Structure formats: structure tokens, C-alpha cells
Amino acid sequence: MELAERVTSLERELPAMKTDIAVVKSNYASKADLSDARNAIIVWVVSAVFMAQLLPVFLKRFGL
């Protein structure tokens, strides 16, 4: 395969590659997205542990 044929082939495939890259960029999470998700999970876990510690005390105090 000669160089001109290879270049022509690459030029034909370039729009499809650009589209694929755009799809990848739009679908993957950014560092900010991961950080937000991480913080939400940490808050949820801390809240769940905190409530698990307080719930028996309140149930005992109110006689439930």
C-alpha cells in the first residue's frame, strides 16, 4: 500500500474517529464528577453510622 493510499484511507476514517472521541468525552465522568460522587458517598456513610448509634438511645429513652 502506497503512502497516498494510506493517507486517503486515514482521511476517510477521520470523521468517524472524531465522532467516536466526542462520544467518549461526553459519556465519561470528569474529576469533578468523581469528587462529587465520592463526597456524597462519604456523607451518606457517616450519616448512616451516626444514625445507627443514636437510634437505639432514642428508642430506649422513649420506650419504643
C-alpha positions as CSV (number, residue, x, y, z in Angstrom):
1,M,0.0,0.0,0.0
2,E,1.5,3.3,-1.0
3,L,1.6,6.4,1.2
4,A,-1.0,8.3,-0.8
5,E,-3.5,5.4,-0.4
6,R,-2.8,5.2,3.3
7,V,-3.3,8.9,3.7
8,T,-6.5,8.7,1.8
9,S,-7.7,5.9,4.0
10,L,-6.9,7.9,7.1
11,E,-8.7,10.9,5.8
12,R,-11.8,8.8,5.1
13,E,-11.8,7.4,8.6
14,L,-11.1,10.7,10.4
15,P,-14.7,12.0,10.7
16,A,-15.7,8.7,12.3
17,M,-12.8,8.9,14.8
18,K,-13.8,12.4,15.7
19,T,-17.3,11.3,16.4
20,D,-16.1,8.4,18.5
21,I,-13.9,10.7,20.5
22,A,-16.7,13.2,21.1
23,V,-18.9,10.4,22.3
24,V,-16.2,9.2,24.7
25,K,-15.7,12.7,26.1
26,S,-19.4,13.3,26.6
27,N,-20.0,10.0,28.4
28,Y,-17.1,9.6,30.8
29,A,-17.0,11.2,34.3
30,S,-14.7,14.1,34.9
31,K,-12.6,14.5,38.1
32,A,-15.2,16.9,39.4
33,D,-18.0,14.3,38.9
34,L,-16.0,11.7,40.7
35,S,-15.2,14.1,43.5
36,D,-18.9,15.0,44.0
37,A,-19.9,11.3,44.0
38,R,-17.1,10.5,46.5
39,N,-18.2,13.3,48.8
40,A,-21.9,12.2,48.6
41,I,-20.9,8.6,49.5
42,I,-18.8,9.7,52.5
43,V,-21.6,11.9,53.8
44,W,-24.1,9.1,53.4
45,V,-21.9,6.6,55.2
46,V,-21.1,8.9,58.1
47,S,-24.8,9.8,58.4
48,A,-25.8,6.1,58.4
49,V,-23.2,5.3,61.1
50,F,-24.3,8.3,63.2
51,M,-27.9,7.4,63.0
52,A,-27.2,3.7,63.8
53,Q,-25.5,4.9,67.0
54,L,-28.3,7.3,68.0
55,L,-31.3,5.2,67.1
56,P,-31.0,2.7,70.0
57,V,-30.6,5.5,72.5
58,F,-33.7,7.3,71.3
59,L,-35.7,4.1,71.2
60,K,-34.7,3.2,74.8
61,R,-35.4,6.8,76.0
62,F,-38.9,6.9,74.6
63,G,-39.7,3.3,75.5
64,L,-40.3,2.1,71.9
